[in-house]
C-alpha cells in the first residue's frame, strides 16, 4: 500500500511539474498598434469600415455614398 501511494505521489508531482513548466509565460495584454484606425459601423448594412473612409451624417456612419443616400435600415442592424 505504501509503495502504491508513493507512485501516485510521484506521478502527481511529475504531472504538476510538467504542466507548470509547459504552460506559456503570462502574456502581456495585446497593445493596439499605433497605426490602427478606429472602426465604425455602417448604419445601413452593418459593415465595419475605418472611420477615415466612412461617410458621416449626424451620429450615423455609412460605408458608401449609396448607403448614405438610402439611409439607415428599419431593422436597426
Secondary structure, DSSP 4 states (H G I P E B T S, - for coil): -HHHHHHHHHHHHHHHHHHHHHSPPPPPPPPPPTTPPPEEEBTTT--EEETTTSEEETTEEESSHHHHHH---TT--
